Amino acid sequence: MATTSSDRIFSLDMIRGVAVMGIFSVNVIAFAMIEAAYFNPPAYGGWHGADLGLWATNMLVIDGKMRTLFSMLFGASTVYMMPSTTSGVASNFSSERACQIHCSCRFLTLAGVIWVRPL
């Protein structure tokens, strides 16, 4: 089933694109270099200047966070696709509102503001 541009949520698509590009930037190291270079840049000779700076930025800012962001957006998209015509209390919420609640809770959990007890 094809979707039109009016059916899409631009902000979700934009953040999803940023997450995919972040995942790609981290995986370029794995694609182009030996396995040891992922955690140890001198193993492939990249421990000076811009090479070290880019590696440190990838490890501190991007690595792991973009996969988490992409997973949260997958959950938000799943919640958004739930039909809003269910019976009971859930019928008072639109799927867009359910998506907002899901994203808000996940972002607060990721930031460490709230803690969700594991099952």
C-alpha positions as semicolon CSV with decimal commas, in nm:
position;residue;x (nm);y (nm);z (nm)
1;M;0,000;0,000;0,000
2;A;0,158;0,324;-0,114
3;T;0,146;0,628;0,109
4;T;0,109;0,985;-0,006
5;S;0,312;1,272;0,130
6;S;0,013;1,388;0,335
7;D;0,010;1,054;0,522
8;R;0,371;1,095;0,637
9;I;0,494;1,278;0,947
10;F;0,786;1,490;0,834
11;S;0,955;1,512;1,176
12;L;0,959;1,132;1,218
13;D;1,100;1,089;0,867
14;M;1,364;1,355;0,928
15;I;1,481;1,211;1,260
16;R;1,478;0,861;1,110
17;G;1,705;0,985;0,830
18;V;1,945;1,140;1,082
19;A;1,954;0,811;1,275
20;V;2,024;0,608;0,959
21;M;2,308;0,841;0,857
22;G;2,452;0,822;1,210
23;I;2,444;0,443;1,199
24;F;2,612;0,456;0,858
25;S;2,889;0,690;0,981
26;V;2,979;0,451;1,260
27;N;2,961;0,144;1,037
28;V;3,197;0,297;0,780
29;I;3,480;0,214;1,020
30;A;3,373;-0,150;1,023
31;F;3,334;-0,157;0,643
32;A;3,668;0,004;0,559
33;M;3,909;-0,099;0,834
34;I;4,016;-0,395;1,037
35;E;3,800;-0,496;1,332
36;A;4,046;-0,372;1,593
37;A;4,025;-0,014;1,454
38;Y;3,668;0,019;1,578
39;F;3,782;0,055;1,941
40;N;4,152;0,126;1,889
41;P;4,236;0,384;1,617
42;P;4,616;0,329;1,631
43;A;4,553;-0,027;1,505
44;Y;4,487;0,121;1,159
45;G;4,709;0,428;1,187
46;G;4,442;0,688;1,262
47;W;4,556;0,840;1,586
48;H;4,662;1,191;1,479
49;G;4,468;1,513;1,427
50;A;4,140;1,497;1,239
51;D;4,137;1,115;1,228
52;L;4,144;1,092;1,606
53;G;3,890;1,374;1,641
54;L;3,645;1,208;1,405
55;W;3,687;0,872;1,577
56;A;3,630;1,031;1,920
57;T;3,320;1,215;1,793
58;N;3,179;0,891;1,650
59;M;3,241;0,701;1,972
60;L;3,117;0,969;2,213
61;V;2,832;1,131;2,023
62;I;2,702;0,883;1,765
63;D;2,786;0,521;1,852
64;G;2,494;0,340;2,013
65;K;2,274;0,648;2,033
66;M;2,160;0,637;1,671
67;R;2,061;0,271;1,694
68;T;1,860;0,357;2,006
69;L;1,700;0,653;1,831
70;F;1,614;0,440;1,527
71;S;1,459;0,174;1,752
72;M;1,252;0,434;1,936
73;L;1,126;0,571;1,605
74;F;1,032;0,219;1,499
75;G;0,823;0,188;1,814
76;A;0,668;0,531;1,757
77;S;0,578;0,437;1,399
78;T;0,423;0,114;1,523
79;V;0,216;0,300;1,781
80;Y;0,113;0,556;1,519
81;M;-0,014;0,284;1,285
82;M;-0,245;0,143;1,554
83;P;-0,605;0,207;1,460
84;S;-0,762;0,493;1,651
85;T;-1,108;0,335;1,634
86;T;-1,060;0,091;1,917
87;S;-1,317;0,055;2,191
88;G;-1,287;0,184;2,546
89;V;-1,051;0,447;2,675
90;A;-0,810;0,410;2,384
91;S;-1,069;0,552;2,144
92;N;-1,025;0,896;2,305
93;F;-0,665;0,914;2,179
94;S;-0,567;0,963;1,821
95;S;-0,277;0,757;1,690
96;E;-0,074;1,078;1,663
97;R;-0,127;1,150;2,035
98;A;-0,030;0,792;2,122
99;C;0,287;0,839;1,916
100;Q;0,367;1,161;2,107
101;I;0,320;0,988;2,443
102;H;0,541;0,696;2,335
103;C;0,819;0,927;2,213
104;S;0,804;1,146;2,524
105;C;0,834;0,849;2,759
106;R;1,115;0,691;2,559
107;F;1,314;1,014;2,534
108;L;1,277;1,075;2,908
109;T;1,388;0,718;2,976
110;L;1,688;0,761;2,746
111;A;1,781;1,087;2,918
112;G;1,761;0,917;3,258
113;V;1,482;1,138;3,386
114;I;1,249;0,847;3,453
115;W;1,342;0,489;3,527
116;V;1,141;0,198;3,399
117;R;1,164;-0,112;3,612
118;P;1,256;-0,419;3,401
119;L;1,011;-0,707;3,406
